[in-house]
Amino acid sequence: MEEKNKKSATGLPVKARLLDGSPVILRALSRADRANLISGFEELSPHSTYMRFLGYKANLSESELDHLTHQDPAEHLSIGIEFAGRGEHKGIGVARYQRDEGSEPITAEFGVVVADRYHGLGGATLLLKQLCQEARRNGICCLRGEVLETNLPMLKVLENFNPRFEPGSDEDTLVAFIPLQGERE
């Protein structure tokens, strides 16, 4: 049995392929990724920023950058996906979860974002699949995330995960609940 204060393990890094066959690596983000997160965020279109953050957002705050780059998988985890070929490591997207404090059964909020030019290649699906595996590995029973009803690409990604939907905090949002069935890994 794992000690309560001991950080949980991850199954990262993981090699995979996008729908076009491009090799990618999914890995936990680290403090060394701050600059890449900033530049990646700056490359998002206003539309993508609105779809992901449910509103317009100019940049990531210092506390958001700290949180994304400091990992404690039992509480929160941020996974990046990047191309892995010819010695280059170009970021494609990020997924993360944050455990809901005091929830029983244990739930966590999730979020996923993929750079505009890589939409439609399966990166969000790969990220969310790995995020589910890592959350399950760390004792989380359900992921929940708020999504705009008009974010049809994300709703299509979510279909792969058997979500249950409830009305969101605004009339144009839904909350997706992804059950994490099975044994802890």
Buried (B, 14 or more C-beta within 10 A) or exposed (E): EEEEEEEBEBEBBBEBEBEEEBEBBBBBBEEEBBEBBEEBBEEBEEEBBBBBEBEEBEEBEEEEBEBBBEBEBBBBBBBBBBBBEEEEEEBBBBBBBBBBEEBEEBBBBBBBBBBEEBBEBBBBBBBBBBBBBBBBBBBBBBBBBBBBBEBEEBBEBBEEBEBEEEEBEEEEBBBBBBBBEEEEE
